[in-house]
Amino acid sequence: MTKTKHTPVRSAGPAHVTKMDRRAFLATGSAALGATTLGMPRRARAQGRTEISFASASFFGSETFGDLVDSFNESQDRVMVRYLELPPPSSSTEVYQGLVQQLARGNGTPDVFSQDVIWIAGMAAAGWALPLDEFVDDAMTSQYFEGTLAACKWDGKLTALPWFMDTGMMYYRTDLVEKHGGAVPTTWAEMAKMGKAAQEAGDAEFGFVWQGKQAEVLVCDAVEAIASNNGAILSEDGRSSRIGEPEAVEAIQFLHDTINEMQISPSDVLSWDEEPSRQVFTNGQSMFLRNWSYVWPIAQDPSVSEVVGKVGAGPLPHFEGGSSASTLGGYQLGMNANTADRDAAWEFMSWMSAPEQQKRVALNFGLGPSRPALFDDAQLNEEQPFMATLRPVFTGATARPVTPEYAKVTLALQSGISKALVNGQVEDEMKALSSQLDGIVG
Ligand code: GLC
């Protein structure tokens, strides 16, 4: 049997991607985004099978999504899926732009694609993602979390099939929490105080590391800080901005102060996305880390982690009078409205979203299933114990603005918040950003 070619980069050991791997991932991904690869004419039907393509951002894990595709190809003899690996989700904005260019060509490639949850509205409103209602019924949809299903709908139609969820969480060093106060901090102020104490005692180089790079992840960190202070980016109807309000300004000011006032975060966080901050934490250099669930298995892997057995994970802190908030992330499956073979595309998508594959993704990538039943799975609870305890975090996560204009909204947010963090004129920058957002969504 012919195997679909995929993934030039494999990590030798379990669950990690080194700096080199990451560069290679990015390089390969950019190439894959180019017209040449994505727009390649279809190969003739592989051994009598219908060939379709699947494009996805590459997540860090002990295997790749290409391995899942291989398993699908081996599981039946009607459909052959060709895997197109895109850059990792830390390049969410660029991956979106590349995918949009390709989908706009209208040639049906890729037939199936994974969608960052923030793309769903835009892909649906543009008519690129096919509504899936003809393929699903209540018996099927009732097996998914309601919140995830809601995030997969646009204009009342299901335009993405739930796959996995990702949420921001707080990682901490259990040994240092023990030494510096005992209880895991629940407010940002307590966290900052404890981080500072550990830093001053020489137990950690940094109190807290996070992601301040001008990229999608900065929006995620900002949403969490703002929502944990009872603020929001947009009003409930999505038509006006709330980012100039005191709750939001105070939250961004806090992020700025972690670097400049409290000095618990290095100014390097302003150029870090997920992996650089993760590496600093698993090297043992920081007491606290904000990141996604993929970090958990890496932190347990002695070949890359200096902190095995000393890491806890829980909800992020909140401001006094607020409550913990976690950004809703994750990737869902979309069908190209121009696919030449809807049935083949559906066969593959529904296989990817089935319990068995979701469990495999949870075990091997540390990503949250969109099926509640899997949270009771014994093997999953044993291998990824944080997942069950964080079920409320997974299910109660805060969405980024849901709008077909998200691509514009995020670019404005990335640039405005980044300016505020760099120049320290937080209130002025947030006011300017707020008017800009009003212009986009109003
Ligand atoms: C994570 C999330 C995704 C988010 C991205 C930002 O991969 O799943 O929703 O946009 O990080 O870097």
Residues whose N, C-alpha, C, O or C-beta is under 5 A from the ligand:
A	BS01	GLC	P89 S90 S92 D116 V117 D166 E216 V217 L328 G329 G330
